[in-house]
């Protein structure tokens, strides 16, 4: 049931959506800058220290669909309030960790809270905002995530430089407390959630499958694909098979496969996945280009990357309001065109002029200015009205899955283009780096053009499939 109320209640829901996305985006990147200090403090190597980042995303991604289903079945308010509380509590524990593996465990706790927030924030836009404001709610979610993600590296550097690495986690605590209070006040009361009918066995199969599969995706670029990767991939396949078999038997499945019965829905998901994939791939390599080739320091790099969030900020609210008038497809195509422009500009990046890089950064923001509301809304609008709640967790899941695959694929492409399999990117010479960077952006342009073609080819208006003429 959608929330009825005045402008103030809708505004409060917008704030909760933005806060949930902000802390999710912030904590995904704020740790990156402080990672060398954390590794030095606990006297661990680079391979082990990467678990500080990896465990957070693995746990979060493995739980998004599960928490999304719980929200859809009537537990939305308790999930988002608990999400803020768990996230804040996990952050506090991280700040005072006494051993490295204690920090890893507490980062997993943070990941649980982040999974709750990622699933429930978007669900608020789908369930409790008027339908005409759903695209705007999704735009605000993307905006919050983008601002958090862009501010993370700068904030992490400043807090670590002038205080210590623990403050990157303490910074989250008051945000979590405020978010929990606002959600408790503004999100409508839960109705109808029945714990006894929730599929806990299927949820366990899905969670373990996602953890194994995403671990293989994220670890292969740095560790290669060996025997352990093959075993984990086989485990992923077996668990997914068990999950599918069980979901077809239970009356209340975690994931309703009927959501995917229309080709237009599948196309909308693939386009959203591809845009996230290319966007994250570019965002992953750009800081290295700025520092290795252009010689920028960390602070200047972070400031430039914030430009994309500013562009999204300027565009996403007015565009989000116009999506119901013009339709999703129009803005999805514009977002896909911006994706092509992002990659093409970087093919011409060189040693002297920053202009191609700056053009690319601007278009990174334009992508989400046009697509922040329309991309997720296109998925939701392509399914039957009674399946919209079941489809909305896919929006959060596809964002993370696309980003995880994107960073992995672009890392592999860079290694192929530069001929430096296994080498640390930040230790390469500018010439070697540019060989891999240009090759990767050429392939990225091909992927972007394919995404544009797919975005153009399907019209999901009101759930009906049609090829564009």
C-alpha positions as a Markdown table, in Angstrom:
| # | Residue | x | y | z |
|---|---|---|---|---|
| 1 | Unk | 0.0 | 0.0 | 0.0 |
| 2 | Unk | 1.3 | 3.4 | -1.0 |
| 3 | Unk | 1.6 | 6.0 | 1.7 |
| 4 | Unk | -0.9 | 8.8 | 1.7 |
| 5 | Unk | 0.2 | 12.1 | 3.2 |
| 6 | Unk | 1.3 | 15.6 | 2.6 |
| 7 | Unk | 4.5 | 17.0 | 1.2 |
| 8 | Unk | 6.3 | 16.8 | 4.6 |
| 9 | Unk | 5.8 | 13.0 | 4.8 |
| 10 | Unk | 7.0 | 12.5 | 1.3 |
| 11 | Unk | 10.0 | 14.7 | 2.0 |
| 12 | Unk | 10.9 | 12.6 | 5.0 |
| 13 | Unk | 10.7 | 9.4 | 3.0 |
| 14 | Unk | 13.0 | 11.0 | 0.4 |
| 15 | Unk | 15.5 | 11.9 | 3.2 |
| 16 | Unk | 15.4 | 8.3 | 4.5 |
| 17 | Unk | 16.0 | 6.9 | 0.9 |
| 18 | Unk | 18.9 | 9.3 | 0.4 |
| 19 | Unk | 20.5 | 8.5 | 3.8 |
| 20 | Unk | 20.3 | 4.7 | 3.2 |
| 21 | Unk | 22.0 | 5.1 | -0.2 |
| 22 | Unk | 24.5 | 7.6 | 1.1 |
| 23 | Unk | 25.9 | 5.4 | 3.8 |
| 24 | Unk | 26.0 | 2.4 | 1.4 |
| 25 | Unk | 28.0 | 4.4 | -1.2 |
| 26 | Unk | 30.2 | 6.1 | 1.4 |
| 27 | Unk | 31.3 | 2.9 | 3.1 |
| 28 | Unk | 32.0 | 1.2 | -0.1 |
| 29 | Unk | 34.8 | 3.7 | -0.9 |
| 30 | Unk | 35.9 | 5.4 | 2.3 |
| 31 | Unk | 37.9 | 2.4 | 3.4 |
| 32 | Unk | 40.0 | 2.3 | 0.2 |
| 33 | Unk | 42.1 | 5.3 | 1.1 |
| 34 | Unk | 42.8 | 4.1 | 4.6 |
| 35 | Unk | 43.6 | 0.5 | 3.6 |
| 36 | Unk | 47.4 | 1.0 | 3.6 |
| 37 | Unk | 47.2 | 2.4 | 7.2 |
| 38 | Unk | 45.0 | -0.4 | 8.3 |
| 39 | Unk | 47.3 | -3.0 | 6.9 |
| 40 | Unk | 50.3 | -1.3 | 8.5 |
| 41 | Unk | 48.5 | -1.1 | 11.9 |
| 42 | Unk | 47.7 | -4.8 | 11.9 |
| 43 | Unk | 50.9 | -5.8 | 10.1 |
| 44 | Unk | 49.2 | -7.7 | 7.3 |
| 45 | Unk | 50.0 | -8.0 | 3.7 |
| 46 | Unk | 48.2 | -6.5 | 0.7 |
| 47 | Unk | 46.4 | -9.8 | -0.1 |
| 48 | Unk | 44.9 | -10.2 | 3.4 |
| 49 | Unk | 44.1 | -6.5 | 3.7 |
| 50 | Unk | 41.8 | -6.7 | 0.6 |
| 51 | Unk | 39.4 | -8.7 | 2.8 |
| 52 | Unk | 38.5 | -5.5 | 4.6 |
| 53 | Unk | 36.7 | -4.4 | 1.4 |
| 54 | Unk | 35.8 | -7.8 | -0.1 |
| 55 | Unk | 33.9 | -9.2 | 2.9 |
| 56 | Unk | 31.7 | -6.1 | 3.1 |
| 57 | Unk | 30.5 | -6.5 | -0.5 |
| 58 | Unk | 30.2 | -10.3 | -0.4 |
| 59 | Unk | 27.9 | -10.2 | 2.7 |
| 60 | Unk | 25.9 | -7.3 | 1.4 |
| 61 | Unk | 25.3 | -8.7 | -2.1 |
| 62 | Unk | 24.5 | -12.2 | -0.7 |
| 63 | Unk | 21.7 | -10.7 | 1.5 |
| 64 | Unk | 20.1 | -8.0 | -0.8 |
| 65 | Unk | 17.5 | -10.3 | -2.4 |
| 66 | Unk | 16.7 | -12.0 | 0.9 |
| 67 | Unk | 16.1 | -8.8 | 2.7 |
| 68 | Unk | 14.3 | -7.4 | -0.3 |
| 69 | Unk | 11.8 | -10.3 | -0.1 |
| 70 | Unk | 11.3 | -9.7 | 3.6 |
| 71 | Unk | 10.5 | -6.1 | 2.9 |
| 72 | Unk | 8.1 | -7.0 | 0.1 |
| 73 | Unk | 6.3 | -9.4 | 2.4 |
| 74 | Unk | 5.6 | -6.8 | 5.1 |
| 75 | Unk | 8.8 | -6.2 | 7.1 |
| 76 | Unk | 10.0 | -3.0 | 5.4 |
| 77 | Unk | 10.0 | -0.7 | 8.4 |
| 78 | Unk | 11.7 | -3.1 | 10.8 |
| 79 | Unk | 14.4 | -4.0 | 8.1 |
| 80 | Unk | 15.4 | -0.4 | 7.4 |
| 81 | Unk | 15.4 | 0.7 | 11.0 |
| 82 | Unk | 17.4 | -2.4 | 11.9 |
| 83 | Unk | 19.7 | -1.7 | 8.9 |
| 84 | Unk | 20.7 | 1.7 | 10.3 |
| 85 | Unk | 21.2 | 0.3 | 13.8 |
| 86 | Unk | 23.2 | -2.8 | 12.6 |
| 87 | Unk | 25.3 | -0.6 | 10.3 |
| 88 | Unk | 26.1 | 1.9 | 13.1 |
| 89 | Unk | 26.8 | -0.8 | 15.6 |
| 90 | Unk | 29.1 | -2.6 | 13.1 |
| 91 | Unk | 30.9 | 0.6 | 12.4 |
| 92 | Unk | 31.5 | 1.2 | 16.1 |
| 93 | Unk | 32.9 | -2.3 | 16.6 |
| 94 | Unk | 35.2 | -1.8 | 13.5 |
| 95 | Unk | 36.6 | 1.4 | 15.0 |
| 96 | Unk | 37.7 | -0.4 | 18.2 |
| 97 | Unk | 38.9 | -3.7 | 16.6 |
| 98 | Unk | 41.9 | -5.2 | 18.4 |
| 99 | Unk | 42.9 | -7.7 | 15.8 |
| 100 | Unk | 42.7 | -7.8 | 12.0 |
| 101 | Unk | 40.4 | -10.8 | 11.9 |
| 102 | Unk | 38.2 | -9.1 | 14.5 |
| 103 | Unk | 37.9 | -6.2 | 12.0 |
| 104 | Unk | 37.0 | -8.6 | 9.3 |
| 105 | Unk | 34.1 | -10.1 | 11.4 |
| 106 | Unk | 32.8 | -6.6 | 12.2 |
| 107 | Unk | 33.0 | -5.5 | 8.6 |
| 108 | Unk | 30.8 | -8.5 | 7.9 |
| 109 | Unk | 28.3 | -7.1 | 10.5 |
| 110 | Unk | 28.5 | -3.8 | 8.6 |
| 111 | Unk | 27.7 | -5.7 | 5.4 |
| 112 | Unk | 24.6 | -7.1 | 7.0 |
| 113 | Unk | 23.4 | -3.6 | 7.8 |
| 114 | Unk | 24.3 | -2.4 | 4.3 |
| 115 | Unk | 22.4 | -5.2 | 2.7 |
| 116 | Unk | 19.3 | -4.2 | 4.8 |
| 117 | Unk | 19.6 | -0.6 | 3.7 |
| 118 | Unk | 20.3 | -1.3 | 0.1 |
| 119 | Unk | 17.2 | -3.6 | -0.2 |
| 120 | Unk | 14.8 | -1.4 | 1.9 |
| 121 | Unk | 15.7 | 2.0 | 0.6 |
| 122 | Unk | 14.6 | 1.4 | -2.9 |
| 123 | Unk | 11.6 | -0.6 | -1.7 |
| 124 | Unk | 10.3 | 2.6 | 0.0 |
| 125 | Unk | 10.2 | 4.4 | -3.3 |
| 126 | Unk | 8.3 | 1.5 | -4.9 |
| 127 | Unk | 5.8 | 0.8 | -2.0 |
| 128 | Unk | 5.2 | 4.1 | -0.2 |
| 129 | Unk | 5.7 | 6.9 | -2.7 |
| 130 | Unk | 3.0 | 7.9 | -5.2 |
| 131 | Unk | 3.6 | 6.1 | -8.5 |
| 132 | Unk | 4.4 | 9.4 | -10.2 |
| 133 | Unk | 7.2 | 10.0 | -7.7 |
| 134 | Unk | 8.8 | 6.5 | -7.9 |
| 135 | Unk | 11.4 | 7.6 | -10.6 |
| 136 | Unk | 12.3 | 10.6 | -8.4 |
| 137 | Unk | 12.7 | 8.4 | -5.4 |
| 138 | Unk | 15.0 | 6.1 | -7.4 |
| 139 | Unk | 16.9 | 9.1 | -8.7 |
| 140 | Unk | 17.4 | 10.3 | -5.1 |
| 141 | Unk | 18.7 | 6.9 | -4.2 |
| 142 | Unk | 21.3 | 6.9 | -7.0 |
| 143 | Unk | 22.2 | 10.5 | -6.0 |
| 144 | Unk | 22.8 | 9.5 | -2.4 |
| 145 | Unk | 24.9 | 6.5 | -3.4 |
| 146 | Unk | 26.9 | 8.6 | -5.9 |
| 147 | Unk | 27.6 | 11.4 | -3.4 |
| 148 | Unk | 28.6 | 8.9 | -0.8 |
| 149 | Unk | 30.8 | 7.0 | -3.2 |
| 150 | Unk | 32.5 | 10.1 | -4.5 |
| 151 | Unk | 33.1 | 11.7 | -1.1 |
| 152 | Unk | 34.4 | 8.4 | 0.4 |
| 153 | Unk | 38.0 | 8.6 | -0.9 |
| 154 | Unk | 38.5 | 12.3 | 0.1 |
| 155 | Unk | 36.9 | 11.9 | 3.5 |
| 156 | Unk | 38.8 | 8.7 | 4.1 |
| 157 | Unk | 42.1 | 10.4 | 3.3 |
| 158 | Unk | 41.4 | 13.5 | 5.5 |
| 159 | Unk | 40.2 | 11.4 | 8.5 |
| 160 | Unk | 43.1 | 9.0 | 8.3 |
| 161 | Unk | 45.7 | 11.7 | 7.7 |
| 162 | Unk | 44.7 | 14.1 | 10.6 |
| 163 | Unk | 43.1 | 11.6 | 13.0 |
| 164 | Unk | 43.4 | 7.8 | 12.5 |
| 165 | Unk | 41.8 | 5.0 | 10.5 |
| 166 | Unk | 39.2 | 4.3 | 13.2 |
| 167 | Unk | 37.5 | 7.6 | 12.5 |
| 168 | Unk | 36.4 | 6.4 | 9.0 |
| 169 | Unk | 34.1 | 3.9 | 10.9 |
| 170 | Unk | 33.2 | 6.3 | 13.8 |
| 171 | Unk | 32.0 | 8.8 | 11.2 |
| 172 | Unk | 29.1 | 6.3 | 10.3 |
| 173 | Unk | 27.8 | 6.0 | 13.8 |
| 174 | Unk | 25.8 | 9.3 | 14.1 |
| 175 | Unk | 24.5 | 8.9 | 10.6 |
| 176 | Unk | 23.2 | 5.5 | 11.5 |
| 177 | Unk | 21.5 | 6.8 | 14.6 |
| 178 | Unk | 19.9 | 9.7 | 12.8 |
| 179 | Unk | 18.8 | 7.4 | 10.0 |
| 180 | Unk | 17.2 | 4.9 | 12.4 |
| 181 | Unk | 15.3 | 7.7 | 14.1 |
| 182 | Unk | 14.0 | 9.2 | 10.9 |
| 183 | Unk | 13.0 | 5.8 | 9.5 |
| 184 | Unk | 11.2 | 4.9 | 12.7 |
| 185 | Unk | 9.3 | 8.2 | 12.5 |
| 186 | Unk | 8.5 | 8.4 | 8.8 |
| 187 | Unk | 8.2 | 4.9 | 7.3 |
| 188 | Unk | 4.6 | 3.4 | 7.7 |
| 189 | Unk | 4.0 | 0.6 | 10.2 |
| 190 | Unk | 4.7 | -3.0 | 9.0 |
| 191 | Unk | 1.6 | -5.0 | 8.2 |
| 192 | Unk | 1.3 | -8.7 | 7.4 |
| 193 | Unk | 4.8 | -10.2 | 7.7 |
| 194 | Unk | 4.6 | -13.9 | 8.8 |
| 195 | Unk | 7.9 | -15.3 | 9.9 |
| 196 | Unk | 6.6 | -18.9 | 9.7 |
| 197 | Unk | 6.0 | -18.7 | 5.9 |
| 198 | Unk | 9.4 | -17.2 | 5.1 |
| 199 | Unk | 11.7 | -19.6 | 3.1 |
| 200 | Unk | 14.8 | -19.7 | 5.3 |
| 201 | Unk | 16.3 | -22.8 | 3.6 |
| 202 | Unk | 16.0 | -21.2 | 0.2 |
| 203 | Unk | 17.5 | -18.0 | 1.6 |
| 204 | Unk | 20.5 | -20.0 | 2.9 |
| 205 | Unk | 21.0 | -21.6 | -0.5 |
| 206 | Unk | 20.9 | -18.2 | -2.2 |
| 207 | Unk | 23.2 | -16.4 | 0.3 |
| 208 | Unk | 25.9 | -19.1 | 0.1 |
| 209 | Unk | 25.6 | -19.3 | -3.7 |
| 210 | Unk | 26.0 | -15.5 | -4.0 |
| 211 | Unk | 29.0 | -15.4 | -1.6 |
| 212 | Unk | 30.8 | -18.2 | -3.5 |
| 213 | Unk | 30.0 | -16.8 | -7.0 |
| 214 | Unk | 30.9 | -13.2 | -6.2 |
| 215 | Unk | 34.1 | -14.3 | -4.4 |
| 216 | Unk | 35.2 | -16.0 | -7.6 |
| 217 | Unk | 34.4 | -13.0 | -9.7 |
| 218 | Unk | 36.2 | -10.5 | -7.4 |
| 219 | Unk | 39.3 | -12.7 | -6.7 |
| 220 | Unk | 40.1 | -14.0 | -10.2 |
| 221 | Unk | 41.7 | -10.8 | -11.5 |
| 222 | Unk | 44.2 | -10.6 | -8.7 |
| 223 | Unk | 44.7 | -14.3 | -7.8 |
| 224 | Unk | 43.9 | -16.0 | -11.1 |
| 225 | Unk | 41.5 | -18.9 | -11.8 |
| 226 | Unk | 42.9 | -22.0 | -10.1 |
| 227 | Unk | 41.7 | -25.2 | -8.5 |
| 228 | Unk | 40.1 | -23.4 | -5.5 |
| 229 | Unk | 38.2 | -21.0 | -7.9 |
| 230 | Unk | 36.9 | -24.0 | -9.8 |
| 231 | Unk | 35.7 | -25.8 | -6.6 |
| 232 | Unk | 34.0 | -22.6 | -5.4 |
| 233 | Unk | 32.4 | -22.1 | -8.8 |
| 234 | Unk | 31.1 | -25.7 | -8.8 |
| 235 | Unk | 29.7 | -25.0 | -5.3 |
| 236 | Unk | 28.0 | -21.9 | -6.6 |
| 237 | Unk | 26.4 | -24.0 | -9.4 |
| 238 | Unk | 25.2 | -26.7 | -7.1 |
| 239 | Unk | 23.7 | -24.2 | -4.6 |
| 240 | Unk | 22.0 | -22.3 | -7.3 |
| 241 | Unk | 20.5 | -25.5 | -8.7 |
| 242 | Unk | 19.2 | -26.4 | -5.2 |
| 243 | Unk | 17.8 | -22.9 | -4.8 |
| 244 | Unk | 15.9 | -23.0 | -8.1 |
| 245 | Unk | 14.5 | -26.5 | -7.4 |
| 246 | Unk | 13.3 | -25.4 | -3.9 |
| 247 | Unk | 11.9 | -22.1 | -5.1 |
| 248 | Unk | 9.7 | -23.9 | -7.6 |
| 249 | Unk | 8.2 | -25.9 | -4.8 |
| 250 | Unk | 7.5 | -23.5 | -2.0 |
| 251 | Unk | 4.4 | -21.3 | -1.8 |
| 252 | Unk | 6.4 | -18.2 | -0.7 |
| 253 | Unk | 9.6 | -18.2 | -2.7 |
| 254 | Unk | 12.5 | -15.8 | -2.0 |
| 255 | Unk | 12.7 | -15.0 | -5.7 |
| 256 | Unk | 9.6 | -15.1 | -7.9 |
| 257 | Unk | 10.8 | -16.4 | -11.3 |
| 258 | Unk | 7.6 | -15.2 | -12.9 |
| 259 | Unk | 9.0 | -11.7 | -12.7 |
| 260 | Unk | 11.4 | -12.7 | -15.5 |
| 261 | Unk | 8.7 | -14.1 | -17.9 |
| 262 | Unk | 8.8 | -11.1 | -20.3 |
| 263 | Unk | 11.8 | -10.5 | -22.7 |
| 264 | Unk | 11.4 | -6.8 | -22.1 |
| 265 | Unk | 12.0 | -7.3 | -18.3 |
| 266 | Unk | 15.1 | -9.3 | -19.0 |
| 267 | Unk | 16.3 | -6.7 | -21.5 |
| 268 | Unk | 15.8 | -3.9 | -18.9 |
| 269 | Unk | 17.8 | -5.9 | -16.4 |
| 270 | Unk | 20.6 | -6.6 | -18.8 |
| 271 | Unk | 20.8 | -2.9 | -19.8 |
| 272 | Unk | 20.9 | -1.8 | -16.2 |
| 273 | Unk | 23.6 | -4.5 | -15.5 |
| 274 | Unk | 25.7 | -3.3 | -18.4 |
| 275 | Unk | 25.5 | 0.3 | -17.5 |
| 276 | Unk | 26.7 | -0.4 | -14.0 |
| 277 | Unk | 29.4 | -2.7 | -15.3 |
| 278 | Unk | 30.9 | -0.1 | -17.7 |
| 279 | Unk | 30.4 | 2.7 | -15.2 |
| 280 | Unk | 32.3 | 1.0 | -12.4 |
| 281 | Unk | 35.0 | -0.3 | -14.8 |
| 282 | Unk | 35.7 | 3.3 | -15.9 |
| 283 | Unk | 35.4 | 4.6 | -12.3 |
| 284 | Unk | 37.9 | 1.9 | -11.2 |
| 285 | Unk | 40.6 | 2.8 | -13.7 |
| 286 | Unk | 40.2 | 6.6 | -13.8 |
| 287 | Unk | 42.0 | 7.3 | -10.5 |
| 288 | Unk | 45.0 | 5.3 | -11.6 |
| 289 | Unk | 45.1 | 7.3 | -14.9 |
| 290 | Unk | 45.0 | 10.6 | -13.0 |
| 291 | Unk | 47.8 | 9.6 | -10.7 |
| 292 | Unk | 50.1 | 7.5 | -12.9 |
| 293 | Unk | 49.8 | 9.4 | -16.2 |
| 294 | Unk | 48.7 | 12.9 | -15.2 |
| 295 | Unk | 50.6 | 13.0 | -11.9 |
| 296 | Unk | 47.6 | 14.2 | -9.7 |
| 297 | Unk | 47.7 | 13.6 | -6.0 |
| 298 | Unk | 45.0 | 11.7 | -4.1 |
| 299 | Unk | 43.1 | 14.8 | -2.9 |
| 300 | Unk | 42.9 | 16.3 | -6.4 |
| 301 | Unk | 41.9 | 13.0 | -7.9 |
| 302 | Unk | 39.0 | 12.7 | -5.3 |
| 303 | Unk | 37.9 | 16.3 | -6.0 |
| 304 | Unk | 37.7 | 15.6 | -9.8 |
| 305 | Unk | 35.8 | 12.4 | -9.2 |
| 306 | Unk | 33.3 | 14.4 | -7.2 |
| 307 | Unk | 32.4 | 16.3 | -10.4 |
| 308 | Unk | 30.3 | 13.3 | -11.6 |
| 309 | Unk | 28.2 | 13.5 | -8.4 |
| 310 | Unk | 27.7 | 17.2 | -8.9 |
| 311 | Unk | 26.5 | 16.6 | -12.4 |
| 312 | Unk | 24.1 | 13.9 | -11.2 |
| 313 | Unk | 22.9 | 16.2 | -8.4 |
| 314 | Unk | 22.0 | 18.9 | -10.9 |
| 315 | Unk | 20.2 | 16.6 | -13.3 |
| 316 | Unk | 18.6 | 13.8 | -11.4 |
| 317 | Unk | 15.8 | 15.6 | -9.5 |
| 318 | Unk | 14.4 | 17.5 | -12.5 |
| 319 | Unk | 14.9 | 14.4 | -14.8 |
| 320 | Unk | 13.3 | 12.2 | -12.2 |
| 321 | Unk | 10.2 | 14.4 | -12.2 |
| 322 | Unk | 10.0 | 14.2 | -16.0 |
| 323 | Unk | 10.3 | 10.4 | -16.4 |
| 324 | Unk | 6.6 | 9.8 | -15.8 |
| 325 | Unk | 5.8 | 12.3 | -18.5 |
| 326 | Unk | 8.3 | 11.2 | -21.2 |
| 327 | Unk | 8.6 | 7.5 | -20.2 |
| 328 | Unk | 11.5 | 5.4 | -19.1 |
| 329 | Unk | 12.8 | 4.4 | -22.5 |
| 330 | Unk | 13.6 | 7.9 | -23.6 |
| 331 | Unk | 15.9 | 8.5 | -20.7 |
| 332 | Unk | 17.4 | 5.0 | -20.7 |
| 333 | Unk | 18.5 | 5.6 | -24.3 |
| 334 | Unk | 20.0 | 9.0 | -23.3 |
| 335 | Unk | 21.9 | 7.3 | -20.4 |
| 336 | Unk | 23.2 | 4.7 | -22.8 |
| 337 | Unk | 24.4 | 7.3 | -25.2 |
| 338 | Unk | 26.2 | 9.0 | -22.3 |
| 339 | Unk | 27.8 | 5.6 | -21.5 |
| 340 | Unk | 29.1 | 5.5 | -25.1 |
| 341 | Unk | 30.5 | 9.0 | -24.8 |
| 342 | Unk | 32.2 | 8.2 | -21.5 |
| 343 | Unk | 34.2 | 5.4 | -23.1 |
| 344 | Unk | 34.9 | 7.1 | -26.4 |
| 345 | Unk | 36.3 | 10.2 | -24.7 |
| 346 | Unk | 38.9 | 8.0 | -22.8 |
| 347 | Unk | 40.1 | 6.4 | -26.0 |
| 348 | Unk | 41.6 | 9.8 | -26.8 |
| 349 | Unk | 43.1 | 10.3 | -23.3 |
| 350 | Unk | 46.8 | 11.0 | -23.4 |
| 351 | Unk | 49.8 | 12.3 | -21.3 |
| 352 | Unk | 49.3 | 16.0 | -21.5 |
| 353 | Unk | 45.7 | 17.2 | -21.8 |
| 354 | Unk | 43.2 | 16.4 | -19.1 |
| 355 | Unk | 40.2 | 17.3 | -21.4 |
| 356 | Unk | 39.2 | 13.8 | -22.5 |
| 357 | Unk | 39.3 | 12.7 | -18.9 |
| 358 | Unk | 37.2 | 15.7 | -17.7 |
| 359 | Unk | 34.7 | 15.0 | -20.5 |
| 360 | Unk | 34.5 | 11.4 | -19.4 |
| 361 | Unk | 34.0 | 12.4 | -15.7 |
| 362 | Unk | 31.1 | 14.8 | -16.7 |
| 363 | Unk | 29.4 | 12.0 | -18.7 |
| 364 | Unk | 29.8 | 9.6 | -15.8 |
| 365 | Unk | 27.5 | 12.0 | -13.9 |
| 366 | Unk | 25.2 | 12.5 | -16.9 |
| 367 | Unk | 24.6 | 8.7 | -17.1 |
| 368 | Unk | 23.0 | 8.7 | -13.7 |
| 369 | Unk | 21.4 | 12.1 | -14.3 |
| 370 | Unk | 19.4 | 10.5 | -17.1 |
| 371 | Unk | 19.3 | 7.0 | -15.8 |
| 372 | Unk | 19.0 | 7.3 | -12.0 |
| 373 | Unk | 15.2 | 7.2 | -12.0 |
| 374 | Unk | 14.6 | 5.6 | -15.4 |
| 375 | Unk | 16.8 | 2.6 | -15.3 |
| 376 | Unk | 15.5 | 1.0 | -12.2 |
| 377 | Unk | 11.9 | 2.2 | -12.9 |
| 378 | Unk | 12.1 | 0.5 | -16.3 |
| 379 | Unk | 12.6 | -2.9 | -14.6 |
| 380 | Unk | 9.8 | -2.2 | -12.2 |
| 381 | Unk | 7.4 | -0.9 | -14.9 |
| 382 | Unk | 8.1 | -3.9 | -17.1 |
| 383 | Unk | 6.4 | -6.4 | -14.8 |
| 384 | Unk | 2.8 | -6.8 | -13.7 |
| 385 | Unk | 1.6 | -4.4 | -11.0 |
| 386 | Unk | 1.4 | -7.1 | -8.4 |
| 387 | Unk | 5.0 | -8.0 | -9.0 |
| 388 | Unk | 6.5 | -4.6 | -8.5 |
| 389 | Unk | 7.5 | -5.2 | -4.9 |
| 390 | Unk | 9.1 | -8.5 | -5.9 |
| 391 | Unk | 11.1 | -6.8 | -8.7 |
| 392 | Unk | 12.4 | -3.9 | -6.7 |
| 393 | Unk | 15.1 | -5.8 | -4.8 |
| 394 | Unk | 16.5 | -6.7 | -8.3 |
| 395 | Unk | 17.4 | -3.0 | -8.8 |
| 396 | Unk | 19.7 | -3.1 | -5.7 |
| 397 | Unk | 21.1 | -6.5 | -6.6 |
| 398 | Unk | 21.8 | -5.6 | -10.3 |
| 399 | Unk | 23.7 | -2.4 | -9.2 |
| 400 | Unk | 26.1 | -4.4 | -7.0 |
| 401 | Unk | 26.4 | -7.3 | -9.4 |
| 402 | Unk | 27.2 | -5.0 | -12.3 |
| 403 | Unk | 29.8 | -3.1 | -10.2 |
| 404 | Unk | 31.4 | -6.3 | -9.0 |
| 405 | Unk | 31.6 | -7.8 | -12.5 |
| 406 | Unk | 32.7 | -4.4 | -14.0 |
| 407 | Unk | 35.7 | -4.0 | -11.8 |
| 408 | Unk | 36.7 | -7.6 | -12.4 |
| 409 | Unk | 36.3 | -7.5 | -16.2 |
| 410 | Unk | 38.1 | -4.1 | -16.6 |
| 411 | Unk | 40.9 | -5.4 | -14.5 |
| 412 | Unk | 41.3 | -8.5 | -16.7 |
| 413 | Unk | 41.0 | -6.3 | -19.9 |
| 414 | Unk | 43.7 | -4.0 | -18.6 |
| 415 | Unk | 46.0 | -6.9 | -17.8 |
| 416 | Unk | 45.5 | -8.2 | -21.4 |
| 417 | Unk | 46.1 | -4.8 | -23.0 |
| 418 | Unk | 49.1 | -3.9 | -20.9 |
| 419 | Unk | 50.6 | -7.4 | -20.9 |
| 420 | Unk | 51.1 | -7.2 | -17.1 |
| 421 | Unk | 49.1 | -10.1 | -15.7 |
| 422 | Unk | 49.3 | -10.0 | -11.8 |
| 423 | Unk | 51.3 | -6.8 | -11.6 |
| 424 | Unk | 50.2 | -4.0 | -9.3 |
| 425 | Unk | 48.6 | -1.2 | -11.4 |
| 426 | Unk | 50.1 | 1.7 | -9.4 |
| 427 | Unk | 53.6 | 0.4 | -10.0 |
| 428 | Unk | 53.4 | 0.4 | -13.8 |
| 429 | Unk | 55.1 | 3.0 | -16.0 |
| 430 | Unk | 52.9 | 5.6 | -17.8 |
| 431 | Unk | 53.5 | 4.0 | -21.2 |
| 432 | Unk | 52.6 | 0.5 | -20.0 |
| 433 | Unk | 49.6 | 1.8 | -18.2 |
| 434 | Unk | 48.3 | 3.7 | -21.3 |
| 435 | Unk | 48.6 | 0.6 | -23.5 |
| 436 | Unk | 46.3 | -1.3 | -21.1 |
| 437 | Unk | 44.0 | 1.7 | -20.5 |
| 438 | Unk | 43.4 | 2.5 | -24.2 |
| 439 | Unk | 42.7 | -1.2 | -25.0 |
| 440 | Unk | 40.2 | -1.4 | -22.2 |
| 441 | Unk | 38.4 | 1.7 | -23.2 |
| 442 | Unk | 38.1 | 0.4 | -26.8 |
| 443 | Unk | 36.5 | -2.8 | -25.6 |
| 444 | Unk | 34.4 | -0.7 | -23.2 |
| 445 | Unk | 33.1 | 1.3 | -26.1 |
| 446 | Unk | 32.0 | -1.8 | -27.9 |
| 447 | Unk | 30.1 | -2.9 | -24.7 |
| 448 | Unk | 28.6 | 0.5 | -24.4 |
| 449 | Unk | 27.3 | 0.4 | -28.1 |
| 450 | Unk | 25.8 | -3.0 | -27.5 |
| 451 | Unk | 24.1 | -1.6 | -24.4 |
| 452 | Unk | 22.7 | 1.3 | -26.4 |
| 453 | Unk | 21.4 | -1.1 | -29.1 |
| 454 | Unk | 19.6 | -3.2 | -26.5 |
| 455 | Unk | 18.1 | -0.1 | -24.7 |
| 456 | Unk | 16.8 | 1.2 | -28.1 |
| 457 | Unk | 15.4 | -2.2 | -29.2 |
| 458 | Unk | 12.9 | -2.8 | -26.4 |
| 459 | Unk | 9.8 | -0.9 | -25.3 |
| 460 | Unk | 8.6 | -2.1 | -21.9 |
| 461 | Unk | 5.8 | 0.4 | -21.6 |
| 462 | Unk | 3.2 | -1.0 | -19.2 |
| 463 | Unk | 4.8 | -4.4 | -19.3 |
| 464 | Unk | 4.3 | -4.9 | -23.0 |
| 465 | Unk | 7.2 | -5.9 | -25.2 |
| 466 | Unk | 7.7 | -4.2 | -28.6 |
| 467 | Unk | 10.5 | -3.7 | -30.9 |
| 468 | Unk | 11.2 | -0.2 | -31.8 |
| 469 | Unk | 10.7 | 0.7 | -35.3 |
